[in-house]
Amino acid sequence: MDYDVMLDIARRRRSIRLFKRDPVSDADIEKVLEVGRWAMSGGNGQPWEFVVVRDAPVKAKIAKIIHERTSHSYEFELTRFPEYRQPGALADGAKNQAKLVNSASAVIVVCGDPRTFQASVLVNQFLDGEWDIFHMNVGNAAMMICLAAASLGLGTAWLTTTYPPREFELKELLGIPREFKIYVIIPIGYPDYVPPPSYRRGLKEITHWGKYDQARYRTDKDIREWLIKLRTKTHTSYHLDEITPTKKKPA
């Protein structure tokens, strides 16, 4: 595989918050999931399983669960200083997250069986804990899914259920076994707008050769200042009224 192609896919992978009505074919969704199942996992435990939801009424119920979860996040977020608040958890965050779920052609619920952590070495079950291994494994699959979608010109987002009551509701809705853990919800579809430029820290800033360069260690004050800077750079990504809509083709 050409490196420039891989880099381009990584850069094009964006969190999309509004989709066109154009349907994504079953074949393309299967292509995305095929890449996801080849993710790496500790001891090759492969805990992931994917529930694909297309039915509009079921998506609406998922959106309602997401809306309730985000509404609770809003209350917590208000306890922070304004400059530190995460835009996606503010007043219109719940509404926008519900909107993106409803507008998606499909929703991929990435879940898995934590009991598969036993595929890894025994010591990890005592020192690191089963959840560390499980989350790393399923996270790898979720990332592969998002990259595969980007390679097909599709957009994705990744949403968490966060609170056990909301996760339980989602399991009940989709018939997911109680032993399983829902890791992330991935709406997928064709983007209905041009996403704003993405922000990433520079490679030289985060790379250390041989050993960690203490001169680049970030103090608590540095992190606070960086967080404020981060909020200004990512604000637009969470506000649909500030993005550039996709131009409609003439009929």
C-alpha positions as CSV (number, residue, x, y, z in Angstrom):
1,M,0.0,0.0,0.0
2,D,1.3,3.5,-0.9
3,Y,2.1,5.5,2.2
4,D,0.7,8.7,0.8
5,V,-2.7,7.0,0.3
6,M,-2.7,5.8,3.9
7,L,-1.8,9.3,5.1
8,D,-4.5,10.9,3.0
9,I,-7.1,8.5,4.4
10,A,-6.0,9.3,8.0
11,R,-6.3,13.0,7.3
12,R,-9.7,12.6,5.6
13,R,-11.2,10.7,8.5
14,R,-13.3,13.2,10.2
15,S,-16.1,13.1,12.7
16,I,-19.2,14.0,10.7
17,R,-22.3,15.4,12.4
18,L,-24.8,15.6,9.6
19,F,-25.4,13.2,6.6
20,K,-27.1,13.3,3.3
21,R,-30.2,11.2,2.6
22,D,-28.3,9.1,0.1
23,P,-28.3,5.5,1.3
24,V,-25.0,3.6,1.9
25,S,-25.2,0.2,0.3
26,D,-25.0,-3.0,2.3
27,A,-21.9,-3.9,0.3
28,D,-20.1,-0.8,1.4
29,I,-21.0,-1.3,5.0
30,E,-19.8,-4.9,4.8
31,K,-16.5,-3.6,3.3
32,V,-16.1,-1.3,6.3
33,L,-16.8,-4.1,8.7
34,E,-14.5,-6.4,6.9
35,V,-11.6,-4.0,7.6
36,G,-12.8,-3.7,11.2
37,R,-12.6,-7.4,11.9
38,W,-8.9,-7.4,11.0
39,A,-8.0,-5.2,13.9
40,M,-5.3,-6.3,16.3
41,S,-6.3,-7.6,19.7
42,G,-4.5,-9.0,22.8
43,G,-4.0,-12.8,22.3
44,N,-6.1,-12.4,19.2
45,G,-9.2,-12.4,21.5
46,Q,-11.3,-10.6,18.8
47,P,-14.1,-9.4,21.2
48,W,-15.9,-7.2,18.8
49,E,-19.3,-7.8,17.3
50,F,-21.2,-5.3,15.1
51,V,-24.9,-4.5,15.2
52,V,-25.9,-2.6,12.0
53,V,-29.2,-0.5,12.4
54,R,-31.0,0.9,9.4
55,D,-34.6,1.0,10.5
56,A,-35.6,4.7,11.0
57,P,-37.8,4.1,14.1
58,V,-35.0,2.1,15.8
59,K,-32.5,4.9,14.9
60,A,-34.9,7.4,16.4
61,K,-34.9,5.4,19.7
62,I,-31.1,5.3,19.7
63,A,-31.1,9.0,19.1
64,K,-33.4,9.5,22.1
65,I,-31.0,7.5,24.3
66,I,-28.0,9.5,23.0
67,H,-30.0,12.8,23.6
68,E,-30.7,11.8,27.2
69,R,-27.0,10.9,27.8
70,T,-25.8,14.2,26.3
71,S,-28.3,16.2,28.3
72,H,-26.8,14.8,31.5
73,S,-23.4,15.7,30.2
74,Y,-24.6,19.2,29.7
75,E,-25.4,19.6,33.4
76,F,-21.9,18.4,34.4
77,E,-20.2,20.5,31.8
78,L,-21.7,23.7,33.3
79,T,-19.7,23.2,36.4
80,R,-16.5,23.9,34.5
81,F,-15.1,27.3,33.7
82,P,-16.6,28.5,30.4
83,E,-13.3,28.4,28.5
84,Y,-12.8,24.7,29.4
85,R,-16.3,23.5,28.4
86,Q,-16.5,20.8,25.7
87,P,-18.6,22.3,22.9
88,G,-20.2,18.9,22.0
89,A,-21.7,18.7,25.5
90,L,-23.3,22.2,25.6
91,A,-26.9,23.2,25.0
92,D,-27.1,22.3,21.3
93,G,-24.9,19.2,21.7
94,A,-27.7,16.8,22.6
95,K,-29.8,18.1,19.8
96,N,-27.0,17.8,17.2
97,Q,-26.0,14.3,18.3
98,A,-29.6,13.1,18.0
99,K,-29.8,14.8,14.6
100,L,-26.7,13.0,13.3
101,V,-28.0,9.6,14.4
102,N,-31.3,10.2,12.7
103,S,-29.7,11.5,9.5
104,A,-27.2,8.6,9.2
105,S,-27.8,6.0,6.6
106,A,-27.0,3.4,9.2
107,V,-25.7,3.1,12.7
108,I,-23.0,0.6,13.6
109,V,-23.1,-0.4,17.3
110,V,-19.6,-1.7,18.1
111,C,-19.9,-4.0,21.1
112,G,-18.0,-7.0,22.5
113,D,-17.7,-9.7,25.0
114,P,-15.3,-8.8,27.9
115,R,-14.9,-12.5,28.7
116,T,-12.6,-12.7,25.7
117,F,-9.9,-11.0,27.7
118,Q,-8.9,-14.5,28.8
119,A,-7.2,-14.9,25.4
120,S,-4.5,-12.6,26.7
121,V,-1.8,-13.6,29.1
122,L,-2.9,-14.4,32.6
123,V,-0.9,-11.7,34.3
124,N,-2.8,-8.9,32.5
125,Q,-6.0,-10.0,34.2
126,F,-4.4,-9.1,37.6
127,L,-2.2,-6.2,36.8
128,D,-3.9,-4.3,34.0
129,G,-7.4,-5.5,34.5
130,E,-9.8,-7.1,32.0
131,W,-11.3,-3.7,30.9
132,D,-8.0,-2.2,29.8
133,I,-7.3,-5.1,27.4
134,F,-11.0,-5.1,26.3
135,H,-11.1,-1.4,25.5
136,M,-7.9,-1.4,23.6
137,N,-9.1,-4.4,21.5
138,V,-12.5,-3.0,20.6
139,G,-11.0,0.5,20.1
140,N,-8.7,-0.8,17.5
141,A,-11.7,-2.3,15.6
142,A,-13.6,1.0,15.8
143,M,-10.7,3.0,14.5
144,M,-10.3,0.6,11.5
145,I,-14.0,1.0,10.7
146,C,-13.7,4.8,10.6
147,L,-10.6,4.7,8.4
148,A,-12.2,2.2,6.0
149,A,-15.3,4.4,5.8
150,A,-13.1,7.4,4.9
151,S,-11.4,5.4,2.2
152,L,-14.9,4.9,0.5
153,G,-15.8,8.6,0.8
154,L,-18.1,8.0,3.7
155,G,-18.3,10.0,6.9
156,T,-18.5,8.6,10.5
157,A,-18.8,9.8,14.0
158,W,-18.2,7.9,17.2
159,L,-20.5,8.3,20.2
160,T,-20.4,6.7,23.6
161,T,-23.3,5.7,25.8
162,T,-21.3,6.7,28.9
163,Y,-23.8,5.9,31.6
164,P,-24.8,2.4,32.6
165,P,-28.5,3.1,32.5
166,R,-28.3,4.4,28.9
167,E,-26.2,1.4,27.9
168,F,-28.7,-0.9,29.4
169,E,-31.5,0.7,27.5
170,L,-29.5,0.3,24.2
171,K,-28.9,-3.4,25.0
172,E,-32.5,-4.0,25.6
173,L,-33.5,-2.2,22.4
174,L,-31.1,-4.2,20.2
175,G,-31.1,-7.5,22.0
176,I,-27.4,-7.3,23.0
177,P,-26.4,-9.8,25.7
178,R,-26.0,-8.3,29.2
179,E,-22.5,-9.7,29.5
180,F,-21.4,-7.5,26.5
181,K,-20.1,-4.0,26.7
182,I,-21.2,-1.4,24.1
183,Y,-18.0,0.4,23.3
184,V,-19.1,3.0,20.7
185,I,-21.9,3.9,18.3
186,I,-20.8,4.8,14.8
187,P,-23.3,6.6,12.6
188,I,-22.2,6.3,8.9
189,G,-23.3,8.1,5.8
190,Y,-22.4,10.6,3.1
191,P,-21.3,13.9,4.6
192,D,-23.8,16.8,4.0
193,Y,-21.3,19.5,4.6
194,V,-17.6,20.4,4.2
195,P,-15.9,19.8,7.6
196,P,-13.7,22.6,8.9
197,P,-9.9,22.1,8.9
198,S,-8.8,19.5,11.5
199,Y,-6.3,20.4,14.3
200,R,-3.5,18.1,15.4
201,R,-0.4,18.8,17.4
202,G,2.8,18.8,15.3
203,L,4.9,15.7,14.9
204,K,8.0,17.3,16.2
205,E,6.1,18.4,19.3
206,I,5.1,14.8,20.2
207,T,8.0,12.7,19.1
208,H,11.0,11.9,21.3
209,W,14.0,10.0,20.0
210,G,15.9,7.8,22.4
211,K,14.2,9.1,25.5
212,Y,11.6,11.7,26.6
213,D,12.8,15.3,26.1
214,Q,12.1,16.8,29.5
215,A,12.5,20.3,28.0
216,R,9.2,19.7,26.2
217,Y,7.3,18.5,29.3
218,R,4.0,20.4,29.6
219,T,3.2,21.7,33.1
220,D,-0.3,21.9,34.5
221,K,-0.4,25.5,33.4
222,D,0.7,24.6,29.9
223,I,-2.1,22.0,29.7
224,R,-4.7,24.5,30.8
225,E,-3.5,27.0,28.3
226,W,-3.5,24.3,25.6
227,L,-7.0,23.2,26.4
228,I,-8.3,26.8,26.0
229,K,-6.5,27.0,22.6
230,L,-7.9,23.6,21.7
231,R,-11.5,24.8,22.4
232,T,-11.1,27.7,20.0
233,K,-9.7,25.5,17.2
234,T,-12.4,22.8,17.5
235,H,-15.4,25.0,18.3
236,T,-16.8,25.0,14.7
237,S,-16.7,21.2,14.4
238,Y,-19.5,21.0,16.9
239,H,-21.8,23.7,15.6
240,L,-23.7,22.9,12.5
241,D,-24.8,26.5,12.0
242,E,-21.2,27.5,11.4
243,I,-20.2,24.8,8.9
244,T,-20.3,25.0,5.1
245,P,-23.2,23.0,3.7
246,T,-22.6,20.8,0.7
247,K,-23.8,22.5,-2.5
248,K,-26.9,20.9,-3.9
249,K,-26.7,19.7,-7.5
250,P,-29.3,21.3,-9.9
251,A,-32.3,19.0,-10.6
